[in-house]
């Protein structure tokens, strides 16, 4: 029997395994790369950033500043 896959090595078999068994190996590699350069992050203005959603390009976001109401007046001596 011949196929595009390799046979088990050395003719050794595991109990319950045929000497004509075939092995298939699959390898996955995780590749990491920067979505943006560090200089782009360092040069961001205040209240701006980047948003990365899987499957979508990198987007820039800007958050509007909202002043908080004064709950208690400042303590004075």
PyMOL Python script that loads the backbone (N, CA, C, O; Angstrom):
from pymol import cmd

cmd.read_pdbstr("""\
ATOM      1  N   UNK A   1       0.850  -1.164   0.000  1.00  0.00           N
ATOM      2  CA  UNK A   1       0.000   0.000   0.000  1.00  0.00           C
ATOM      3  C   UNK A   1       0.895   1.226   0.000  1.00  0.00           C
ATOM      4  O   UNK A   1       1.841   1.291   0.785  1.00  0.00           O
ATOM      5  N   UNK A   2       0.625   2.191  -0.852  1.00  0.00           N
ATOM      6  CA  UNK A   2       1.400   3.424  -0.885  1.00  0.00           C
ATOM      7  C   UNK A   2       0.451   4.608  -0.855  1.00  0.00           C
ATOM      8  O   UNK A   2      -0.597   4.612  -1.501  1.00  0.00           O
ATOM      9  N   UNK A   3       0.848   5.612  -0.086  1.00  0.00           N
ATOM     10  CA  UNK A   3       0.101   6.870  -0.033  1.00  0.00           C
ATOM     11  C   UNK A   3       1.101   7.997   0.057  1.00  0.00           C
ATOM     12  O   UNK A   3       2.309   7.761   0.082  1.00  0.00           O
ATOM     13  N   UNK A   4       0.608   9.221   0.106  1.00  0.00           N
ATOM     14  CA  UNK A   4       1.490  10.369   0.233  1.00  0.00           C
ATOM     15  C   UNK A   4       1.989  10.574   1.649  1.00  0.00           C
ATOM     16  O   UNK A   4       2.802  11.469   1.881  1.00  0.00           O
ATOM     17  N   UNK A   5       1.536   9.783   2.600  1.00  0.00           N
ATOM     18  CA  UNK A   5       1.944   9.925   3.988  1.00  0.00           C
ATOM     19  C   UNK A   5       2.992   8.877   4.302  1.00  0.00           C
ATOM     20  O   UNK A   5       3.047   7.839   3.642  1.00  0.00           O
ATOM     21  N   UNK A   6       3.827   9.134   5.302  1.00  0.00           N
ATOM     22  CA  UNK A   6       4.888   8.200   5.659  1.00  0.00           C
ATOM     23  C   UNK A   6       4.384   7.077   6.535  1.00  0.00           C
ATOM     24  O   UNK A   6       3.381   7.237   7.231  1.00  0.00           O
ATOM     25  N   UNK A   7       5.060   5.944   6.514  1.00  0.00           N
ATOM     26  CA  UNK A   7       4.688   4.820   7.369  1.00  0.00           C
ATOM     27  C   UNK A   7       5.345   4.979   8.721  1.00  0.00           C
ATOM     28  O   UNK A   7       6.262   5.784   8.882  1.00  0.00           O
ATOM     29  N   UNK A   8       4.883   4.218   9.688  1.00  0.00           N
ATOM     30  CA  UNK A   8       5.485   4.286  11.017  1.00  0.00           C
ATOM     31  C   UNK A   8       6.924   3.814  10.939  1.00  0.00           C
ATOM     32  O   UNK A   8       7.238   2.907  10.169  1.00  0.00           O
ATOM     33  N   UNK A   9       7.805   4.422  11.731  1.00  0.00           N
ATOM     34  CA  UNK A   9       9.238   4.192  11.601  1.00  0.00           C
ATOM     35  C   UNK A   9       9.669   2.856  12.173  1.00  0.00           C
ATOM     36  O   UNK A   9       9.132   2.404  13.184  1.00  0.00           O
ATOM     37  N   UNK A  10      10.637   2.225  11.527  1.00  0.00           N
ATOM     38  CA  UNK A  10      11.291   1.033  12.034  1.00  0.00           C
ATOM     39  C   UNK A  10      10.445  -0.212  12.046  1.00  0.00           C
ATOM     40  O   UNK A  10      10.910  -1.241  12.537  1.00  0.00           O
ATOM     41  N   UNK A  11       9.239  -0.186  11.541  1.00  0.00           N
ATOM     42  CA  UNK A  11       8.412  -1.367  11.535  1.00  0.00           C
ATOM     43  C   UNK A  11       7.871  -1.724  12.912  1.00  0.00           C
ATOM     44  O   UNK A  11       7.203  -2.749  13.056  1.00  0.00           O
ATOM     45  N   UNK A  12       8.142  -0.899  13.939  1.00  0.00           N
ATOM     46  CA  UNK A  12       7.638  -1.164  15.280  1.00  0.00           C
ATOM     47  C   UNK A  12       6.204  -0.684  15.372  1.00  0.00           C
ATOM     48  O   UNK A  12       5.850   0.359  14.823  1.00  0.00           O
ATOM     49  N   UNK A  13       5.390  -1.444  16.062  1.00  0.00           N
ATOM     50  CA  UNK A  13       3.988  -1.057  16.202  1.00  0.00           C
ATOM     51  C   UNK A  13       3.594  -1.088  17.661  1.00  0.00           C
ATOM     52  O   UNK A  13       4.208  -1.775  18.477  1.00  0.00           O
ATOM     53  N   UNK A  14       2.569  -0.339  17.971  1.00  0.00           N
ATOM     54  CA  UNK A  14       1.982  -0.370  19.303  1.00  0.00           C
ATOM     55  C   UNK A  14       0.999  -1.524  19.354  1.00  0.00           C
ATOM     56  O   UNK A  14       0.492  -1.938  18.312  1.00  0.00           O
ATOM     57  N   UNK A  15       0.711  -2.059  20.540  1.00  0.00           N
ATOM     58  CA  UNK A  15      -0.289  -3.120  20.628  1.00  0.00           C
ATOM     59  C   UNK A  15      -1.611  -2.652  20.038  1.00  0.00           C
ATOM     60  O   UNK A  15      -2.059  -1.544  20.332  1.00  0.00           O
ATOM     61  N   UNK A  16      -2.228  -3.462  19.227  1.00  0.00           N
ATOM     62  CA  UNK A  16      -3.494  -3.122  18.596  1.00  0.00           C
ATOM     63  C   UNK A  16      -3.347  -2.247  17.374  1.00  0.00           C
ATOM     64  O   UNK A  16      -4.347  -1.805  16.809  1.00  0.00           O
ATOM     65  N   UNK A  17      -2.116  -1.984  16.950  1.00  0.00           N
ATOM     66  CA  UNK A  17      -1.888  -1.120  15.797  1.00  0.00           C
ATOM     67  C   UNK A  17      -1.323  -1.950  14.663  1.00  0.00           C
ATOM     68  O   UNK A  17      -0.404  -2.740  14.877  1.00  0.00           O
ATOM     69  N   UNK A  18      -1.841  -1.792  13.488  1.00  0.00           N
ATOM     70  CA  UNK A  18      -1.375  -2.523  12.313  1.00  0.00           C
ATOM     71  C   UNK A  18       0.022  -2.063  11.932  1.00  0.00           C
ATOM     72  O   UNK A  18       0.377  -0.902  12.132  1.00  0.00           O
ATOM     73  N   UNK A  19       0.811  -2.974  11.383  1.00  0.00           N
ATOM     74  CA  UNK A  19       2.152  -2.599  10.931  1.00  0.00           C
ATOM     75  C   UNK A  19       2.088  -1.715   9.698  1.00  0.00           C
ATOM     76  O   UNK A  19       3.100  -1.145   9.289  1.00  0.00           O
ATOM     77  N   UNK A  20       0.907  -1.594   9.103  1.00  0.00           N
ATOM     78  CA  UNK A  20       0.738  -0.763   7.912  1.00  0.00           C
ATOM     79  C   UNK A  20       0.057   0.560   8.264  1.00  0.00           C
ATOM     80  O   UNK A  20      -0.563   1.181   7.400  1.00  0.00           O
ATOM     81  N   UNK A  21       0.165   0.998   9.522  1.00  0.00           N
ATOM     82  CA  UNK A  21      -0.485   2.247   9.927  1.00  0.00           C
ATOM     83  C   UNK A  21       0.281   3.442   9.366  1.00  0.00           C
ATOM     84  O   UNK A  21       1.460   3.346   9.028  1.00  0.00           O
ATOM     85  N   UNK A  22      -0.404   4.539   9.280  1.00  0.00           N
ATOM     86  CA  UNK A  22       0.188   5.749   8.730  1.00  0.00           C
ATOM     87  C   UNK A  22       0.048   6.878   9.744  1.00  0.00           C
ATOM     88  O   UNK A  22      -0.958   6.988  10.444  1.00  0.00           O
ATOM     89  N   UNK A  23       1.069   7.703   9.805  1.00  0.00           N
ATOM     90  CA  UNK A  23       1.071   8.825  10.738  1.00  0.00           C
ATOM     91  C   UNK A  23       0.963  10.128   9.973  1.00  0.00           C
ATOM     92  O   UNK A  23       1.559  10.284   8.907  1.00  0.00           O
ATOM     93  N   UNK A  24       0.210  11.051  10.513  1.00  0.00           N
ATOM     94  CA  UNK A  24       0.111  12.392   9.955  1.00  0.00           C
ATOM     95  C   UNK A  24       0.388  13.370  11.081  1.00  0.00           C
ATOM     96  O   UNK A  24      -0.213  13.273  12.151  1.00  0.00           O
ATOM     97  N   UNK A  25       1.280  14.299  10.852  1.00  0.00           N
ATOM     98  CA  UNK A  25       1.618  15.305  11.854  1.00  0.00           C
ATOM     99  C   UNK A  25       1.163  16.672  11.373  1.00  0.00           C
ATOM    100  O   UNK A  25       1.373  17.040  10.217  1.00  0.00           O
ATOM    101  N   UNK A  26       0.547  17.407  12.258  1.00  0.00           N
ATOM    102  CA  UNK A  26       0.137  18.773  11.969  1.00  0.00           C
ATOM    103  C   UNK A  26       0.799  19.674  12.999  1.00  0.00           C
ATOM    104  O   UNK A  26       0.722  19.412  14.200  1.00  0.00           O
ATOM    105  N   UNK A  27       1.436  20.715  12.543  1.00  0.00           N
ATOM    106  CA  UNK A  27       2.092  21.661  13.440  1.00  0.00           C
ATOM    107  C   UNK A  27       1.479  23.033  13.255  1.00  0.00           C
ATOM    108  O   UNK A  27       1.272  23.490  12.130  1.00  0.00           O
ATOM    109  N   UNK A  28       1.191  23.682  14.367  1.00  0.00           N
ATOM    110  CA  UNK A  28       0.682  25.050  14.311  1.00  0.00           C
ATOM    111  C   UNK A  28       1.724  25.961  14.924  1.00  0.00           C
ATOM    112  O   UNK A  28       2.320  25.636  15.951  1.00  0.00           O
ATOM    113  N   UNK A  29       1.941  27.095  14.294  1.00  0.00           N
ATOM    114  CA  UNK A  29       2.866  28.081  14.819  1.00  0.00           C
ATOM    115  C   UNK A  29       2.115  29.381  15.022  1.00  0.00           C
ATOM    116  O   UNK A  29       1.359  29.822  14.155  1.00  0.00           O
ATOM    117  N   UNK A  30       2.330  29.980  16.162  1.00  0.00           N
ATOM    118  CA  UNK A  30       1.711  31.266  16.456  1.00  0.00           C
ATOM    119  C   UNK A  30       2.732  32.346  16.132  1.00  0.00           C
ATOM    120  O   UNK A  30       3.824  32.367  16.700  1.00  0.00           O
ATOM    121  N   UNK A  31       2.382  33.230  15.231  1.00  0.00           N
ATOM    122  CA  UNK A  31       3.284  34.301  14.814  1.00  0.00           C
ATOM    123  C   UNK A  31       2.774  35.598  15.416  1.00  0.00           C
ATOM    124  O   UNK A  31       1.596  35.933  15.300  1.00  0.00           O
ATOM    125  N   UNK A  32       3.682  36.325  16.063  1.00  0.00           N
ATOM    126  CA  UNK A  32       3.322  37.606  16.662  1.00  0.00           C
ATOM    127  C   UNK A  32       4.047  38.716  15.933  1.00  0.00           C
ATOM    128  O   UNK A  32       5.244  38.627  15.663  1.00  0.00           O
ATOM    129  N   UNK A  33       3.313  39.744  15.625  1.00  0.00           N
ATOM    130  CA  UNK A  33       3.927  40.927  15.043  1.00  0.00           C
ATOM    131  C   UNK A  33       3.180  42.146  15.571  1.00  0.00           C
ATOM    132  O   UNK A  33       1.993  42.079  15.890  1.00  0.00           O
ATOM    133  N   UNK A  34       3.884  43.232  15.652  1.00  0.00           N
ATOM    134  CA  UNK A  34       3.295  44.456  16.201  1.00  0.00           C
ATOM    135  C   UNK A  34       2.230  45.004  15.257  1.00  0.00           C
ATOM    136  O   UNK A  34       2.441  45.088  14.047  1.00  0.00           O
ATOM    137  N   UNK A  35       1.095  45.373  15.817  1.00  0.00           N
ATOM    138  CA  UNK A  35       0.030  45.976  15.020  1.00  0.00           C
ATOM    139  C   UNK A  35       0.368  47.424  14.686  1.00  0.00           C
ATOM    140  O   UNK A  35       0.005  47.930  13.624  1.00  0.00           O
ATOM    141  N   UNK A  36       1.063  48.082  15.605  1.00  0.00           N
ATOM    142  CA  UNK A  36       1.520  49.454  15.397  1.00  0.00           C
ATOM    143  C   UNK A  36       2.917  49.581  15.977  1.00  0.00           C
ATOM    144  O   UNK A  36       3.330  48.768  16.804  1.00  0.00           O
ATOM    145  N   UNK A  37       3.638  50.594  15.548  1.00  0.00           N
ATOM    146  CA  UNK A  37       4.999  50.793  16.047  1.00  0.00           C
ATOM    147  C   UNK A  37       4.958  51.505  17.397  1.00  0.00           C
ATOM    148  O   UNK A  37       4.039  52.275  17.676  1.00  0.00           O
ATOM    149  N   UNK A  38       5.958  51.240  18.225  1.00  0.00           N
ATOM    150  CA  UNK A  38       6.002  51.862  19.551  1.00  0.00           C
ATOM    151  C   UNK A  38       6.104  53.378  19.453  1.00  0.00           C
ATOM    152  O   UNK A  38       5.589  54.085  20.319  1.00  0.00           O
ATOM    153  N   UNK A  39       6.758  53.889  18.415  1.00  0.00           N
ATOM    154  CA  UNK A  39       6.868  55.344  18.257  1.00  0.00           C
ATOM    155  C   UNK A  39       5.492  55.972  18.019  1.00  0.00           C
ATOM    156  O   UNK A  39       5.258  57.118  18.403  1.00  0.00           O
ATOM    157  N   UNK A  40       4.583  55.224  17.387  1.00  0.00           N
ATOM    158  CA  UNK A  40       3.231  55.742  17.178  1.00  0.00           C
ATOM    159  C   UNK A  40       2.494  55.880  18.510  1.00  0.00           C
ATOM    160  O   UNK A  40       1.729  56.825  18.705  1.00  0.00           O
ATOM    161  N   UNK A  41       2.721  54.948  19.412  1.00  0.00           N
ATOM    162  CA  UNK A  41       2.086  55.008  20.728  1.00  0.00           C
ATOM    163  C   UNK A  41       2.666  56.164  21.536  1.00  0.00           C
ATOM    164  O   UNK A  41       1.928  56.891  22.202  1.00  0.00           O
ATOM    165  N   UNK A  42       3.984  56.333  21.479  1.00  0.00           N
ATOM    166  CA  UNK A  42       4.633  57.396  22.245  1.00  0.00           C
ATOM    167  C   UNK A  42       4.218  58.785  21.782  1.00  0.00           C
ATOM    168  O   UNK A  42       4.208  59.721  22.582  1.00  0.00           O
ATOM    169  N   UNK A  43       3.878  58.935  20.519  1.00  0.00           N
ATOM    170  CA  UNK A  43       3.532  60.247  19.968  1.00  0.00           C
ATOM    171  C   UNK A  43       2.035  60.537  19.980  1.00  0.00           C
ATOM    172  O   UNK A  43       1.596  61.520  19.384  1.00  0.00           O
ATOM    173  N   UNK A  44       1.254  59.706  20.642  1.00  0.00           N
ATOM    174  CA  UNK A  44      -0.191  59.934  20.685  1.00  0.00           C
ATOM    175  C   UNK A  44      -0.534  61.151  21.535  1.00  0.00           C
ATOM    176  O   UNK A  44       0.036  61.332  22.611  1.00  0.00           O
ATOM    177  N   UNK A  45      -1.454  61.985  21.069  1.00  0.00           N
ATOM    178  CA  UNK A  45      -1.943  63.084  21.904  1.00  0.00           C
ATOM    179  C   UNK A  45      -2.765  62.519  23.072  1.00  0.00           C
ATOM    180  O   UNK A  45      -3.172  61.358  23.053  1.00  0.00           O
ATOM    181  N   UNK A  46      -3.000  63.360  24.083  1.00  0.00           N
ATOM    182  CA  UNK A  46      -3.826  62.942  25.219  1.00  0.00           C
ATOM    183  C   UNK A  46      -5.218  62.537  24.740  1.00  0.00           C
ATOM    184  O   UNK A  46      -5.757  63.102  23.789  1.00  0.00           O
ATOM    185  N   UNK A  47      -5.777  61.558  25.415  1.00  0.00           N
ATOM    186  CA  UNK A  47      -7.133  61.057  25.169  1.00  0.00           C
ATOM    187  C   UNK A  47      -7.307  60.438  23.781  1.00  0.00           C
ATOM    188  O   UNK A  47      -8.422  60.399  23.261  1.00  0.00           O
ATOM    189  N   UNK A  48      -6.235  59.959  23.184  1.00  0.00           N
ATOM    190  CA  UNK A  48      -6.316  59.245  21.914  1.00  0.00           C
ATOM    191  C   UNK A  48      -5.613  57.908  22.056  1.00  0.00           C
ATOM    192  O   UNK A  48      -4.701  57.762  22.869  1.00  0.00           O
ATOM    193  N   UNK A  49      -6.038  56.933  21.266  1.00  0.00           N
ATOM    194  CA  UNK A  49      -5.436  55.609  21.340  1.00  0.00           C
ATOM    195  C   UNK A  49      -5.720  54.810  20.086  1.00  0.00           C
ATOM    196  O   UNK A  49      -6.231  55.330  19.094  1.00  0.00           O
ATOM    197  N   UNK A  50      -5.382  53.548  20.152  1.00  0.00           N
ATOM    198  CA  UNK A  50      -5.592  52.634  19.039  1.00  0.00           C
ATOM    199  C   UNK A  50      -6.526  51.525  19.483  1.00  0.00           C
ATOM    200  O   UNK A  50      -6.501  51.106  20.641  1.00  0.00           O
ATOM    201  N   UNK A  51      -7.346  51.055  18.567  1.00  0.00           N
ATOM    202  CA  UNK A  51      -8.267  49.958  18.829  1.00  0.00           C
ATOM    203  C   UNK A  51      -8.024  48.892  17.779  1.00  0.00           C
ATOM    204  O   UNK A  51      -8.073  49.168  16.580  1.00  0.00           O
ATOM    205  N   UNK A  52      -7.759  47.667  18.231  1.00  0.00           N
ATOM    206  CA  UNK A  52      -7.529  46.557  17.302  1.00  0.00           C
ATOM    207  C   UNK A  52      -8.540  45.469  17.604  1.00  0.00           C
ATOM    208  O   UNK A  52      -8.542  44.895  18.692  1.00  0.00           O
ATOM    209  N   UNK A  53      -9.393  45.189  16.642  1.00  0.00           N
ATOM    210  CA  UNK A  53     -10.373  44.114  16.731  1.00  0.00           C
ATOM    211  C   UNK A  53      -9.922  43.032  15.759  1.00  0.00           C
ATOM    212  O   UNK A  53      -9.612  43.343  14.609  1.00  0.00           O
ATOM    213  N   UNK A  54      -9.875  41.762  16.186  1.00  0.00           N
ATOM    214  CA  UNK A  54      -9.419  40.690  15.286  1.00  0.00           C
ATOM    215  C   UNK A  54     -10.186  40.695  13.965  1.00  0.00           C
ATOM    216  O   UNK A  54     -11.412  40.796  13.941  1.00  0.00           O
ATOM    217  N   UNK A  55      -9.448  40.584  12.886  1.00  0.00           N
ATOM    218  CA  UNK A  55     -10.045  40.568  11.558  1.00  0.00           C
ATOM    219  C   UNK A  55     -10.296  41.948  10.975  1.00  0.00           C
ATOM    220  O   UNK A  55     -10.737  42.064   9.832  1.00  0.00           O
ATOM    221  N   UNK A  56     -10.022  42.991  11.738  1.00  0.00           N
ATOM    222  CA  UNK A  56     -10.232  44.362  11.283  1.00  0.00           C
ATOM    223  C   UNK A  56      -8.910  45.112  11.340  1.00  0.00           C
ATOM    224  O   UNK A  56      -8.031  44.747  12.120  1.00  0.00           O
ATOM    225  N   UNK A  57      -8.752  46.160  10.525  1.00  0.00           N
ATOM    226  CA  UNK A  57      -7.519  46.959  10.606  1.00  0.00           C
ATOM    227  C   UNK A  57      -7.483  47.775  11.900  1.00  0.00           C
ATOM    228  O   UNK A  57      -8.506  47.960  12.560  1.00  0.00           O
ATOM    229  N   UNK A  58      -6.311  48.251  12.244  1.00  0.00           N
ATOM    230  CA  UNK A  58      -6.142  49.083  13.442  1.00  0.00           C
ATOM    231  C   UNK A  58      -6.858  50.410  13.222  1.00  0.00           C
ATOM    232  O   UNK A  58      -6.730  51.023  12.162  1.00  0.00           O
ATOM    233  N   UNK A  59      -7.605  50.847  14.217  1.00  0.00           N
ATOM    234  CA  UNK A  59      -8.333  52.115  14.134  1.00  0.00           C
ATOM    235  C   UNK A  59      -7.834  53.045  15.230  1.00  0.00           C
ATOM    236  O   UNK A  59      -7.454  52.596  16.312  1.00  0.00           O
ATOM    237  N   UNK A  60      -7.837  54.335  14.945  1.00  0.00           N
ATOM    238  CA  UNK A  60      -7.501  55.310  15.981  1.00  0.00           C
ATOM    239  C   UNK A  60      -8.805  55.756  16.640  1.00  0.00           C
ATOM    240  O   UNK A  60      -9.834  55.895  15.978  1.00  0.00           O
ATOM    241  N   UNK A  61      -8.746  55.974  17.935  1.00  0.00           N
ATOM    242  CA  UNK A  61      -9.929  56.414  18.671  1.00  0.00           C
ATOM    243  C   UNK A  61      -9.586  57.666  19.462  1.00  0.00           C
ATOM    244  O   UNK A  61      -8.452  57.852  19.902  1.00  0.00           O
ATOM    245  N   UNK A  62     -10.578  58.510  19.633  1.00  0.00           N
ATOM    246  CA  UNK A  62     -10.413  59.730  20.419  1.00  0.00           C
ATOM    247  C   UNK A  62     -11.543  59.769  21.435  1.00  0.00           C
ATOM    248  O   UNK A  62     -12.711  59.589  21.092  1.00  0.00           O
ATOM    249  N   UNK A  63     -11.183  60.005  22.684  1.00  0.00           N
ATOM    250  CA  UNK A  63     -12.162  60.066  23.763  1.00  0.00           C
ATOM    251  C   UNK A  63     -12.342  61.527  24.143  1.00  0.00           C
ATOM    252  O   UNK A  63     -11.368  62.228  24.416  1.00  0.00           O
ATOM    253  N   UNK A  64     -13.576  61.981  24.160  1.00  0.00           N
ATOM    254  CA  UNK A  64     -13.861  63.360  24.556  1.00  0.00           C
ATOM    255  C   UNK A  64     -13.753  63.485  26.071  1.00  0.00           C
ATOM    256  O   UNK A  64     -14.204  62.612  26.813  1.00  0.00           O
ATOM    257  N   UNK A  65     -13.152  64.579  26.516  1.00  0.00           N
ATOM    258  CA  UNK A  65     -12.997  64.836  27.946  1.00  0.00           C
ATOM    259  C   UNK A  65     -14.321  65.309  28.513  1.00  0.00           C
ATOM    260  O   UNK A  65     -14.972  66.185  27.944  1.00  0.00           O
ATOM    261  N   UNK A  66     -14.713  64.734  29.624  1.00  0.00           N
ATOM    262  CA  UNK A  66     -15.913  65.167  30.325  1.00  0.00           C
ATOM    263  C   UNK A  66     -15.516  65.513  31.755  1.00  0.00           C
ATOM    264  O   UNK A  66     -15.077  64.654  32.520  1.00  0.00           O
ATOM    265  N   UNK A  67     -15.679  66.783  32.098  1.00  0.00           N
ATOM    266  CA  UNK A  67     -15.330  67.229  33.450  1.00  0.00           C
ATOM    267  C   UNK A  67     -16.306  66.624  34.450  1.00  0.00           C
ATOM    268  O   UNK A  67     -17.507  66.538  34.193  1.00  0.00           O
ATOM    269  N   UNK A  68     -15.780  66.216  35.570  1.00  0.00           N
ATOM    270  CA  UNK A  68     -16.615  65.645  36.624  1.00  0.00           C
ATOM    271  C   UNK A  68     -17.204  66.780  37.456  1.00  0.00           C
ATOM    272  O   UNK A  68     -16.520  67.766  37.730  1.00  0.00           O
ATOM    273  N   UNK A  69     -18.466  66.649  37.858  1.00  0.00           N
ATOM    274  CA  UNK A  69     -19.058  67.703  38.695  1.00  0.00           C
ATOM    275  C   UNK A  69     -18.381  67.735  40.062  1.00  0.00           C
ATOM    276  O   UNK A  69     -17.956  66.706  40.587  1.00  0.00           O
ATOM    277  N   UNK A  70     -18.290  68.934  40.622  1.00  0.00           N
ATOM    278  CA  UNK A  70     -17.666  69.077  41.931  1.00  0.00           C
ATOM    279  C   UNK A  70     -18.667  68.610  42.983  1.00  0.00           C
ATOM    280  O   UNK A  70     -19.729  69.209  43.149  1.00  0.00           O
ATOM    281  N   UNK A  71     -18.325  67.548  43.682  1.00  0.00           N
ATOM    282  CA  UNK A  71     -19.228  66.971  44.674  1.00  0.00           C
ATOM    283  C   UNK A  71     -19.118  67.710  46.000  1.00  0.00           C
ATOM    284  O   UNK A  71     -20.126  67.990  46.650  1.00  0.00           O
ATOM    285  N   UNK A  72     -17.917  68.017  46.386  1.00  0.00           N
ATOM    286  CA  UNK A  72     -17.654  68.682  47.663  1.00  0.00           C
ATOM    287  C   UNK A  72     -16.658  69.803  47.396  1.00  0.00           C
ATOM    288  O   UNK A  72     -15.653  69.577  46.722  1.00  0.00           O
ATOM    289  N   UNK A  73     -16.912  71.012  47.908  1.00  0.00           N
ATOM    290  CA  UNK A  73     -15.947  72.091  47.679  1.00  0.00           C
ATOM    291  C   UNK A  73     -14.599  71.760  48.321  1.00  0.00           C
ATOM    292  O   UNK A  73     -14.526  71.008  49.293  1.00  0.00           O
ATOM    293  N   UNK A  74     -13.565  72.321  47.772  1.00  0.00           N
ATOM    294  CA  UNK A  74     -12.214  72.072  48.281  1.00  0.00           C
ATOM    295  C   UNK A  74     -12.100  72.551  49.720  1.00  0.00           C
ATOM    296  O   UNK A  74     -12.710  73.552  50.094  1.00  0.00           O
ATOM    297  N   UNK A  75     -11.332  71.849  50.518  1.00  0.00           N
ATOM    298  CA  UNK A  75     -11.135  72.203  51.927  1.00  0.00           C
ATOM    299  C   UNK A  75     -10.228  73.422  52.012  1.00  0.00           C
ATOM    300  O   UNK A  75      -9.144  73.434  51.428  1.00  0.00           O
ATOM    301  N   UNK A  76     -10.661  74.429  52.724  1.00  0.00           N
ATOM    302  CA  UNK A  76      -9.872  75.645  52.905  1.00  0.00           C
ATOM    303  C   UNK A  76      -9.521  75.799  54.369  1.00  0.00           C
ATOM    304  O   UNK A  76     -10.332  75.478  55.238  1.00  0.00           O
ATOM    305  N   UNK A  77      -8.312  76.290  54.661  1.00  0.00           N
ATOM    306  CA  UNK A  77      -7.884  76.516  56.053  1.00  0.00           C
ATOM    307  C   UNK A  77      -8.561  77.699  56.640  1.00  0.00           C
ATOM    308  O   UNK A  77      -8.320  78.035  57.800  1.00  0.00           O
TER     309      UNK A  77
END
""", "prot")
cmd.dss("prot")
cmd.show_as("cartoon", "prot")
cmd.util.cbc("prot")
cmd.orient("prot")
